[in-house]
Amino acid sequence: MARHDKAPWIFTEHWDEDEPGEIRCISSEEHGALATVVWRMEDGESSPKCEANAKLILAAPDLLDALKQVNALLYSKGIKLGSDDYFKARSIIVNAIHKAGEEM
């Protein structure tokens, strides 16, 4: 299974005269441009939702790493609380890691 580019991912500015609005690229050292996101709308107004989406994409490798660390910590410490909340939390972590295309 292919692995994603390692963090950090960064924003780089990208202007395209044929495209209205401001576009930003999310790039990595390993690959260069990974994704293009709208940063400002055609009318020049900023879009808080577009910016939030872009920042979430930018944080993806760090979020995945955090989930892996928490999962490993829960597993390695042998915490056997047995509560429904513990198993629910672990299930959420494992599902998020799998959804990102990663193996445990």
Order of alpha helices (4+ residues) and beta strands (2+ residues): beta-beta-beta-alpha-alpha
